[in-house]
Structure formats: C-alpha cells, structure tokens
Amino acid sequence: MIDLDNMKLNKPEIAAALRAIESAEGKITPRAVYEAGKSTDSPLHDLFIWDPAKAVDTVNLAIARQIIATVKYKIVTVSHGTVRAPVYVRDPDATQREQGYVALRTVVQKGPDAFEIVAREIETAQSHIARALAVGIALGLGDELNRLIDTINAVKQIVTEAAEKRAA
C-alpha cells in the first residue's frame, strides 16, 4: 500500500485537484477521486496503484484488516455493563511501519504489554479527538472540545506512568 503520510506530496496541487472534483455543495466521494485519478494528467494519478497485481494485493490486505477488526469479545461486567472488545489489537512488539496484531487472550493482564496496548489505544483516540478539535475549531466549537482533550491526556499519563512502573 502507498504510505501517503510519508510521501513528499504537493499538497496545494492535490487540494486544488480535490476541490475541482467537489460538487457544487462541496461534497466529494472516493469514487470521484479514483475516477479523476485515472487520468495520467491528474496530480492524483501517481497516488494510486495501477499495477493490477499490486492493486489486488493492496485491496485484499485492506479487506484482511477489516476481517480481523470484525471479531469482538462480548464481556459482561457489573461495573461496566456489556462491552464489546476487539479480539485482536495492534501488536506492541510490531514496529511503527510493521503490520501486526495480537490476540488479547495472549496478553498478560496488567502486564507491561497490557499497559502498552491501552496506551496505544488512547493515542489512537487522541488522534481522532485532535481531528475532531480541528473540525470543532473550524466550526466554532473548540473550547468545548479542549476539556475533553485535557481529560484524555490525563488518562493517558496515568496509564503511561503505570506501564513505566511495571516495566521497571
């Protein structure tokens, strides 16, 4: 799969190409972007995989990730009620550039890996909240979301400190 985050992109050119694809109401779909990207003249063209074998592999890997993500545990507790947790989570031993999952049942409860996994889950939540904050600021709702981010940062600090203590 192409790693767009690590490519040197001409973002203004891409933004202009996307804006040209938008409807009059400002709406855009992945299909419209893909169709525009088919043109070799489009600045989007080189962001797609055009080799059929590589494209099939990329699509099937994306499907495999979705399959892995669909499996959930149903956990019923007194304190939290019914919770659905993923059976597989990001492997804490995998490097940032590596794909990999680990079954929760194989992780020692309250062990160093458990804290690492929860810390990564919180980091993922932080990324989503940061995006929500940016959208909120653009829509005039930034102050309301700042309090939520402060709370998430405090929880992450507690989990990180607990992980460091366990690792020591």
FIRO-86260 format. One record per residue: chain; residue in one letter; residue number from 1; x, y, z of N, C-alpha, C, O in turn. Coordinates in Angstrom, 1 decimal, m for minus. Layout:
<atoms>
  chaine  residu  num     nc1     nc2     nc3    cac1    cac2    cac3     cc1     cc2     cc3     oc1     oc2     oc3
       A       A  NUM       X       Y       Z       X       Y       Z       X       Y       Z       X       Y       Z
...
</atoms>
This chain:
<atoms>
  chaine  residu  num     nc1     nc2     nc3    cac1    cac2    cac3     cc1     cc2     cc3     oc1     oc2     oc3
       A       M    1     0.8    m1.2     0.0     0.0     0.0     0.0     0.9     1.2     0.0     2.0     1.2     0.6
       A       I    2     0.5     2.3    m0.7     1.2     3.5    m0.7     1.0     4.2     0.6    m0.1     4.4     1.1
       A       D    3     2.1     4.7     1.3     2.1     5.4     2.5     2.0     6.9     2.2     3.1     7.5     2.1
       A       L    4     0.9     7.5     2.1     0.7     8.9     1.8     1.3     9.8     2.8     1.8    10.9     2.5
       A       D    5     1.3     9.3     4.1     1.8    10.2     5.2     3.3    10.4     5.0     3.8    11.4     5.5
       A       N    6     4.0     9.5     4.4     5.5     9.6     4.3     6.0    10.0     2.9     7.2     9.9     2.6
       A       M    7     5.0    10.3     2.0     5.4    10.8     0.7     5.6    12.3     0.7     4.9    13.0     1.4
       A       K    8     6.4    12.7    m0.2     6.5    14.2    m0.4     5.4    14.5    m1.4     5.6    14.3    m2.6
       A       L    9     4.4    15.1    m0.9     3.2    15.4    m1.8     3.2    16.9    m2.0     3.6    17.7    m1.2
       A       N   10     2.7    17.2    m3.2     2.4    18.6    m3.5     1.0    18.9    m3.0     0.0    18.8    m3.8
       A       K   11     0.9    19.2    m1.7    m0.5    19.3    m1.1    m1.3    20.4    m1.7    m2.5    20.2    m1.9
       A       P   12    m0.8    21.5    m2.0    m1.7    22.5    m2.7    m2.2    22.0    m4.0    m3.4    22.3    m4.3
       A       E   13    m1.4    21.3    m4.8    m1.9    20.8    m6.0    m2.9    19.7    m5.8    m3.9    19.7    m6.5
       A       I   14    m2.7    18.9    m4.8    m3.7    17.8    m4.5    m5.0    18.5    m4.0    m6.1    18.1    m4.4
       A       A   15    m4.9    19.5    m3.1    m6.1    20.2    m2.6    m6.8    20.8    m3.8    m8.1    20.8    m3.8
       A       A   16    m6.1    21.4    m4.7    m6.8    22.0    m5.9    m7.5    20.9    m6.7    m8.6    21.2    m7.2
       A       A   17    m6.9    19.8    m6.9    m7.5    18.7    m7.7    m8.7    18.2    m7.0    m9.8    18.0    m7.6
       A       L   18    m8.7    18.1    m5.7    m9.9    17.6    m4.9   m11.0    18.7    m5.0   m12.2    18.3    m5.1
       A       R   19   m10.6    19.9    m4.9   m11.6    21.0    m5.0   m12.3    21.0    m6.3   m13.5    21.2    m6.4
       A       A   20   m11.6    20.7    m7.4   m12.2    20.6    m8.7   m13.1    19.4    m8.8   m14.0    19.5    m9.7
       A       I   21   m12.9    18.4    m8.0   m13.8    17.2    m8.1   m15.1    17.4    m7.3   m16.1    16.8    m7.5
       A       E   22   m15.1    18.3    m6.3   m16.2    18.5    m5.4   m17.4    18.9    m6.2   m17.4    19.5    m7.3
       A       S   23   m18.6    18.6    m5.6   m19.9    19.0    m6.2   m20.0    20.5    m5.9   m19.3    21.0    m5.1
       A       A   24   m21.1    21.1    m6.4   m21.4    22.5    m6.1   m21.6    22.7    m4.6   m21.5    23.8    m4.0
       A       E   25   m22.1    21.6    m3.9   m22.4    21.7    m2.5   m21.2    21.3    m1.6   m21.3    21.3    m0.4
       A       G   26   m20.0    21.1    m2.3   m18.8    20.8    m1.6   m18.6    19.4    m1.2   m17.8    19.0    m0.4
       A       K   27   m19.4    18.5    m1.8   m19.3    17.0    m1.5   m18.4    16.3    m2.4   m18.2    16.7    m3.6
       A       I   28   m17.8    15.3    m1.9   m16.8    14.5    m2.7   m16.9    13.0    m2.2   m17.2    12.8    m1.1
       A       T   29   m16.6    12.1    m3.2   m16.6    10.7    m2.8   m15.3    10.1    m3.2   m14.6    10.6    m4.2
       A       P   30   m15.0     9.0    m2.6   m13.8     8.2    m3.0   m13.8     7.8    m4.5   m12.8     7.8    m5.2
       A       R   31   m15.0     7.4    m4.9   m15.2     7.0    m6.3   m14.8     8.2    m7.3   m14.2     7.9    m8.3
       A       A   32   m15.3     9.4    m6.9   m15.0    10.5    m7.8   m13.5    10.8    m7.8   m12.9    11.2    m8.9
       A       V   33   m12.8    10.7    m6.7   m11.4    10.9    m6.6   m10.6     9.8    m7.4    m9.7    10.2    m8.2
       A       Y   34   m11.1     8.6    m7.3   m10.5     7.5    m8.0   m10.7     7.7    m9.5    m9.7     7.5   m10.3
       A       E   35   m11.8     8.1    m9.9   m12.1     8.3   m11.4   m11.2     9.4   m11.9   m10.7     9.3   m13.0
       A       A   36   m11.1    10.5   m11.1   m10.3    11.6   m11.6    m8.8    11.2   m11.6    m8.1    11.6   m12.5
       A       G   37    m8.4    10.3   m10.7    m7.0     9.9   m10.6    m6.6     9.0   m11.8    m5.4     8.8   m12.0
       A       K   38    m7.6     8.4   m12.5    m7.3     7.6   m13.7    m6.6     8.3   m14.8    m5.8     7.7   m15.5
       A       S   39    m6.8     9.6   m14.9    m6.2    10.4   m15.9    m4.7    10.6   m15.5    m4.4    11.0   m14.4
       A       T   40    m3.8    10.3   m16.5    m2.4    10.4   m16.3    m2.0    11.9   m16.1    m0.9    12.2   m15.6
       A       D   41    m2.9    12.8   m16.5    m2.6    14.2   m16.3    m3.0    14.7   m14.9    m2.6    15.8   m14.5
       A       S   42    m3.7    13.9   m14.2    m4.2    14.3   m12.8    m3.0    14.3   m11.8    m2.2    13.4   m11.9
       A       P   43    m2.9    15.3   m10.9    m1.9    15.2    m9.9    m2.2    14.1    m8.9    m1.4    13.7    m8.0
       A       L   44    m3.4    13.5    m9.0    m3.7    12.4    m8.1    m3.3    11.0    m8.7    m3.2    10.0    m8.0
       A       H   45    m3.0    11.0   m10.0    m2.7     9.7   m10.7    m1.6     8.9   m10.0    m1.8     7.7    m9.8
       A       D   46    m0.5     9.5    m9.6     0.6     8.7    m9.0     0.4     8.3    m7.6     1.2     7.6    m7.0
       A       L   47    m0.7     8.7    m7.0    m1.1     8.3    m5.6    m1.8     7.0    m5.6    m2.0     6.4    m4.5
       A       F   48    m2.2     6.5    m6.8    m2.9     5.2    m6.9    m2.0     4.1    m7.4    m1.0     4.4    m7.9
       A       I   49    m2.4     2.9    m7.1    m1.7     1.7    m7.6    m2.4     1.3    m8.9    m3.5     0.9    m8.9
       A       W   50    m1.6     1.3   m10.0    m2.2     1.0   m11.3    m1.8    m0.4   m11.8    m2.4    m1.0   m12.7
       A       D   51    m0.8    m1.0   m11.2    m0.4    m2.4   m11.5    m1.5    m3.3   m10.9    m1.7    m3.3    m9.7
       A       P   52    m2.2    m4.1   m11.8    m3.3    m4.9   m11.3    m3.0    m5.9   m10.2    m3.7    m6.0    m9.2
       A       A   53    m1.8    m6.5   m10.3    m1.4    m7.5    m9.3    m1.2    m6.8    m7.9    m1.6    m7.3    m6.9
       A       K   54    m0.5    m5.7    m8.0    m0.2    m4.9    m6.7    m1.5    m4.4    m6.1    m1.7    m4.4    m4.9
       A       A   55    m2.4    m3.9    m7.0    m3.7    m3.3    m6.6    m4.5    m4.4    m5.9    m5.1    m4.1    m4.8
       A       V   56    m4.6    m5.6    m6.5    m5.4    m6.7    m5.8    m4.8    m7.0    m4.5    m5.5    m7.2    m3.5
       A       D   57    m3.5    m7.1    m4.4    m2.8    m7.4    m3.1    m3.2    m6.3    m2.1    m3.5    m6.6    m0.9
       A       T   58    m3.1    m5.1    m2.5    m3.4    m3.9    m1.6    m4.8    m4.0    m1.1    m5.1    m3.8     0.1
       A       V   59    m5.7    m4.2    m2.0    m7.2    m4.3    m1.6    m7.4    m5.5    m0.7    m8.1    m5.4     0.3
       A       N   60    m6.8    m6.6    m1.0    m7.0    m7.8    m0.2    m6.4    m7.7     1.2    m7.0    m8.2     2.2
       A       L   61    m5.3    m7.0     1.3    m4.7    m6.7     2.6    m5.7    m5.8     3.4    m5.8    m6.0     4.6
       A       A   62    m6.3    m4.8     2.8    m7.2    m3.9     3.4    m8.4    m4.7     3.9    m9.0    m4.5     5.0
       A       I   63    m8.9    m5.6     3.1   m10.0    m6.5     3.5    m9.6    m7.4     4.6   m10.4    m7.6     5.6
       A       A   64    m8.4    m7.9     4.6    m7.9    m8.8     5.7    m7.9    m8.0     7.0    m8.3    m8.5     8.1
       A       R   65    m7.5    m6.7     7.0    m7.5    m5.9     8.2    m8.9    m5.7     8.7    m9.2    m5.7     9.9
       A       Q   66    m9.9    m5.5     7.8   m11.3    m5.4     8.2   m11.8    m6.6     8.8   m12.5    m6.6     9.8
       A       I   67   m11.4    m7.8     8.2   m11.9    m9.1     8.8   m11.4    m9.2    10.2   m12.1    m9.6    11.1
       A       I   68   m10.1    m8.9    10.4    m9.5    m9.0    11.7   m10.3    m8.1    12.7   m10.5    m8.5    13.9
       A       A   69   m10.6    m6.9    12.3   m11.3    m6.0    13.2   m12.7    m6.3    13.5   m13.3    m5.8    14.4
       A       T   70   m13.3    m7.2    12.7   m14.7    m7.5    12.9   m15.0    m8.4    14.1   m16.1    m8.4    14.7
       A       V   71   m14.0    m9.2    14.5   m14.2   m10.2    15.6   m14.1    m9.5    17.0   m13.1    m8.8    17.3
       A       K   72   m15.1    m9.6    17.8   m15.2    m9.0    19.1   m15.5   m10.0    20.2   m16.2   m11.0    20.0
       A       Y   73   m15.0    m9.7    21.4   m15.4   m10.4    22.6   m16.6    m9.6    23.1   m16.7    m8.4    23.0
       A       K   74   m17.6   m10.4    23.7   m18.7    m9.8    24.5   m18.3   m10.0    25.9   m18.3   m11.1    26.4
       A       I   75   m18.1    m8.9    26.6   m17.7    m9.0    28.0   m18.8    m8.4    28.9   m19.2    m7.2    28.6
       A       V   76   m19.3    m9.1    29.8   m20.4    m8.6    30.7   m19.8    m8.4    32.1   m19.3    m9.4    32.7
       A       T   77   m19.8    m7.2    32.6   m19.3    m6.9    34.0   m20.3    m6.1    34.8   m21.3    m5.5    34.2
       A       V   78   m20.2    m6.2    36.1   m21.1    m5.4    36.9   m20.8    m3.9    36.8   m21.7    m3.1    36.7
       A       S   79   m19.5    m3.6    36.8   m19.2    m2.2    36.8   m19.3    m1.5    35.5   m19.5    m0.3    35.4
       A       H   80   m19.1    m2.2    34.4   m19.1    m1.5    33.1   m20.3    m2.0    32.2   m20.4    m1.5    31.0
       A       G   81   m21.1    m2.9    32.6   m22.2    m3.5    31.8   m21.6    m4.3    30.7   m20.6    m5.0    30.9
       A       T   82   m22.3    m4.4    29.6   m21.8    m5.2    28.4   m20.9    m4.4    27.6   m21.2    m3.2    27.2
       A       V   83   m19.7    m4.9    27.3   m18.7    m4.2    26.5   m18.3    m5.2    25.4   m18.2    m6.4    25.6
       A       R   84   m18.1    m4.6    24.2   m17.5    m5.4    23.1   m16.1    m4.9    22.8   m15.9    m3.8    22.5
       A       A   85   m15.2    m5.8    23.1   m13.7    m5.5    22.9   m13.2    m6.3    21.7   m13.7    m7.4    21.4
       A       P   86   m12.3    m5.7    21.0   m11.7    m6.5    19.8   m10.9    m7.7    20.3   m10.3    m7.7    21.4
       A       V   87   m11.0    m8.8    19.6   m10.2   m10.0    19.9    m8.8    m9.7    19.6    m7.9   m10.2    20.3
       A       Y   88    m8.5    m9.0    18.5    m7.1    m8.7    18.1    m6.9    m7.2    18.2    m7.7    m6.4    17.8
       A       V   89    m5.7    m6.8    18.7    m5.3    m5.4    18.8    m3.9    m5.3    18.2    m3.2    m6.3    17.9
       A       R   90    m3.5    m4.1    18.0    m2.1    m3.8    17.4    m1.1    m4.5    18.3    m1.1    m4.3    19.5
       A       D   91    m0.2    m5.2    17.7     0.9    m5.9    18.4     1.9    m4.9    19.0     2.5    m4.2    18.2
       A       P   92     2.1    m4.9    20.3     3.0    m3.9    20.8     4.5    m4.1    20.4     5.3    m3.2    20.5
       A       D   93     4.8    m5.4    20.0     6.1    m5.7    19.5     6.4    m5.3    18.1     7.5    m5.3    17.6
       A       A   94     5.3    m5.0    17.3     5.5    m4.6    15.9     6.0    m3.2    15.8     5.6    m2.3    16.6
       A       T   95     6.9    m2.9    14.9     7.4    m1.6    14.7     6.3    m0.7    14.1     5.3    m1.2    13.7
       A       Q   96     6.6     0.6    14.1     5.6     1.5    13.6     5.2     1.3    12.1     4.1     1.5    11.7
       A       R   97     6.2     0.8    11.3     6.0     0.5     9.9     5.5    m0.9     9.6     5.2    m1.2     8.5
       A       E   98     5.4    m1.7    10.7     5.0    m3.1    10.5     3.5    m3.3    10.8     2.9    m2.6    11.6
       A       Q   99     2.9    m4.2    10.0     1.6    m4.6    10.3     1.6    m5.7    11.3     2.6    m6.5    11.3
       A       G  100     0.7    m5.8    12.2     0.7    m6.9    13.1    m0.3    m6.8    14.2    m0.6    m5.6    14.7
       A       Y  101    m1.0    m7.9    14.6    m2.0    m7.9    15.6    m1.6    m9.0    16.6    m0.9    m9.9    16.3
       A       V  102    m2.2    m8.9    17.8    m2.0    m9.9    18.8    m3.4   m10.2    19.5    m4.2    m9.2    19.7
       A       A  103    m3.7   m11.4    19.8    m4.9   m11.8    20.4    m4.9   m11.3    21.9    m3.9   m11.6    22.6
       A       L  104    m5.9   m10.6    22.3    m6.0   m10.1    23.7    m5.8   m11.3    24.7    m5.2   m11.0    25.7
       A       R  105    m6.3   m12.4    24.4    m6.3   m13.5    25.3    m4.8   m14.0    25.6    m4.6   m14.6    26.6
       A       T  106    m3.9   m13.6    24.8    m2.5   m13.9    25.0    m1.7   m12.9    25.7    m0.5   m13.1    26.1
       A       V  107    m2.3   m11.8    26.0    m1.6   m10.7    26.7    m1.9   m10.9    28.2    m3.0   m11.0    28.7
       A       V  108    m0.8   m10.8    29.0    m0.9   m10.9    30.4    m1.6    m9.7    31.0    m1.2    m8.6    30.8
       A       Q  109    m2.7   m10.0    31.8    m3.5    m8.9    32.3    m2.6    m8.1    33.3    m1.9    m8.6    34.1
       A       K  110    m2.7    m6.8    33.1    m2.0    m5.8    33.9    m0.4    m5.9    33.7     0.3    m5.4    34.5
       A       G  111     0.0    m6.6    32.7     1.4    m6.8    32.4     1.9    m5.6    31.6     1.1    m4.8    31.2
       A       P  112     3.2    m5.5    31.3     3.7    m4.3    30.6     3.1    m4.2    29.2     2.8    m3.1    28.7
       A       D  113     2.8    m5.3    28.5     2.2    m5.2    27.2     0.8    m4.7    27.3     0.3    m4.0    26.4
       A       A  114     0.1    m5.1    28.4    m1.3    m4.6    28.5    m1.4    m3.1    28.6    m2.2    m2.5    28.0
       A       F  115    m0.4    m2.5    29.4    m0.4    m1.1    29.5     0.0    m0.4    28.2    m0.5     0.6    27.8
       A       E  116     0.9    m1.1    27.5     1.4    m0.5    26.2     0.2    m0.5    25.2     0.0     0.4    24.4
       A       I  117    m0.6    m1.6    25.2    m1.7    m1.7    24.3    m2.7    m0.7    24.6    m3.2     0.0    23.7
       A       V  118    m3.0    m0.5    25.9    m4.0     0.5    26.2    m3.5     1.9    25.9    m4.3     2.8    25.4
       A       A  119    m2.2     2.2    26.1    m1.6     3.5    25.8    m1.8     3.7    24.3    m2.1     4.9    23.9
       A       R  120    m1.5     2.7    23.5    m1.7     2.9    22.0    m3.1     3.2    21.6    m3.4     4.0    20.7
       A       E  121    m4.0     2.5    22.3    m5.4     2.7    22.0    m5.8     4.2    22.4    m6.6     4.8    21.6
       A       I  122    m5.3     4.7    23.5    m5.5     6.0    23.9    m4.9     7.0    22.9    m5.5     8.0    22.5
       A       E  123    m3.7     6.7    22.4    m3.1     7.5    21.3    m3.9     7.6    20.1    m4.1     8.6    19.5
       A       T  124    m4.5     6.5    19.7    m5.4     6.4    18.6    m6.6     7.3    18.8    m7.1     8.1    18.0
       A       A  125    m7.2     7.2    20.1    m8.3     8.1    20.4    m7.9     9.6    20.4    m8.7    10.4    20.0
       A       Q  126    m6.7     9.8    20.9    m6.2    11.2    20.8    m6.1    11.8    19.4    m6.5    12.9    19.1
       A       S  127    m5.7    10.9    18.5    m5.6    11.4    17.1    m7.0    11.7    16.6    m7.2    12.7    15.9
       A       H  128    m8.0    10.9    16.9    m9.4    11.1    16.5    m9.9    12.4    17.1   m10.6    13.2    16.5
       A       I  129    m9.6    12.6    18.4   m10.1    13.8    19.1    m9.4    15.0    18.6   m10.0    16.1    18.5
       A       A  130    m8.1    14.9    18.2    m7.4    16.0    17.7    m8.0    16.5    16.4    m8.2    17.6    16.1
       A       R  131    m8.4    15.5    15.6    m9.1    15.8    14.3   m10.5    16.4    14.6   m10.8    17.4    14.0
       A       A  132   m11.2    15.9    15.6   m12.5    16.5    16.0   m12.3    17.9    16.5   m13.1    18.8    16.2
       A       L  133   m11.2    18.2    17.2   m10.9    19.5    17.7   m10.6    20.5    16.5   m11.2    21.6    16.5
       A       A  134    m9.8    20.0    15.6    m9.6    20.9    14.4   m10.9    21.2    13.7   m11.1    22.3    13.2
       A       V  135   m11.8    20.2    13.5   m13.1    20.4    12.9   m13.9    21.3    13.8   m14.5    22.3    13.3
       A       G  136   m13.9    21.1    15.1   m14.6    21.9    16.0   m14.2    23.4    16.0   m15.0    24.3    16.0
       A       I  137   m12.8    23.6    15.9   m12.3    25.0    15.8   m12.8    25.6    14.5   m13.2    26.8    14.5
       A       A  138   m12.7    24.9    13.4   m13.2    25.4    12.2   m14.7    25.8    12.2   m15.1    26.7    11.5
       A       L  139   m15.4    25.1    13.1   m16.9    25.3    13.2   m17.3    26.1    14.4   m18.4    26.2    14.8
       A       G  140   m16.2    26.7    15.1   m16.5    27.5    16.3   m16.8    26.8    17.6   m17.4    27.3    18.5
       A       L  141   m16.4    25.5    17.7   m16.7    24.7    18.9   m15.5    24.2    19.6   m15.5    23.3    20.4
       A       G  142   m14.3    24.9    19.5   m13.1    24.5    20.0   m13.0    24.4    21.5   m12.5    23.5    22.1
       A       D  143   m13.6    25.4    22.2   m13.5    25.4    23.7   m14.1    24.2    24.3   m13.6    23.7    25.3
       A       E  144   m15.3    23.8    23.8   m16.0    22.6    24.3   m15.1    21.4    24.2   m15.1    20.5    25.1
       A       L  145   m14.4    21.2    23.1   m13.6    20.0    22.9   m12.2    20.1    23.6   m11.7    19.0    23.9
       A       N  146   m11.7    21.2    24.0   m10.5    21.3    24.7   m10.5    20.6    26.1    m9.6    19.9    26.5
       A       R  147   m11.7    20.7    26.8   m11.8    20.0    28.0   m11.7    18.5    27.9   m11.2    17.8    28.7
       A       L  148   m12.3    18.0    26.8   m12.2    16.5    26.5   m10.8    16.1    26.3   m10.4    15.0    26.8
       A       I  149   m10.1    16.9    25.6    m8.7    16.5    25.3    m7.8    16.5    26.6    m7.0    15.7    26.7
       A       D  150    m8.1    17.5    27.4    m7.4    17.5    28.7    m7.6    16.3    29.5    m6.7    15.7    30.1
       A       T  151    m8.9    15.8    29.5    m9.2    14.6    30.3    m8.5    13.4    29.7    m8.0    12.5    30.4
       A       I  152    m8.5    13.3    28.3    m7.8    12.1    27.7    m6.3    12.2    27.9    m5.7    11.1    28.2
       A       N  153    m5.7    13.3    27.9    m4.3    13.5    28.2    m4.0    13.0    29.6    m3.0    12.4    29.8
       A       A  154    m4.9    13.3    30.6    m4.7    12.9    32.0    m4.7    11.4    32.1    m3.9    10.8    32.8
       A       V  155    m5.7    10.8    31.4    m5.8     9.3    31.5    m4.6     8.7    30.9    m4.1     7.7    31.4
       A       K  156    m4.2     9.2    29.7    m3.0     8.6    29.1    m1.8     8.7    30.0    m1.0     7.8    30.1
       A       Q  157    m1.6     9.8    30.7    m0.5    10.0    31.6    m0.5     8.9    32.7     0.5     8.4    33.1
       A       I  158    m1.7     8.7    33.2    m1.9     7.7    34.3    m1.5     6.3    33.8    m0.7     5.5    34.4
       A       V  159    m1.9     5.9    32.6    m1.6     4.6    32.0    m0.2     4.5    31.7     0.5     3.5    31.9
       A       T  160     0.4     5.5    31.1     1.8     5.5    30.8     2.7     5.4    32.0     3.7     4.6    32.0
       A       E  161     2.4     6.1    33.1     3.2     6.0    34.3     3.0     4.6    34.9     4.0     4.1    35.4
       A       A  162     1.9     4.1    34.9     1.7     2.7    35.4     2.5     1.7    34.6     3.1     0.8    35.1
       A       A  163     2.5     1.9    33.2     3.3     1.0    32.4     4.8     1.1    32.7     5.5     0.1    32.7
       A       E  164     5.3     2.3    32.9     6.7     2.5    33.2     7.1     1.9    34.6     8.1     1.3    34.7
       A       K  165     6.2     2.0    35.5     6.4     1.4    36.8     6.5    m0.1    36.7     7.4    m0.8    37.3
       A       R  166     5.6    m0.7    35.9     5.6    m2.2    35.8     6.8    m2.7    35.0     7.3    m3.7    35.3
       A       A  167     7.3    m1.9    34.1     8.4    m2.2    33.2     9.7    m2.2    34.0    10.7    m2.9    33.8
       A       A  168     9.8    m1.3    35.1    11.0    m1.1    35.9    11.3    m2.2    36.8    12.2    m2.1    37.6
</atoms>
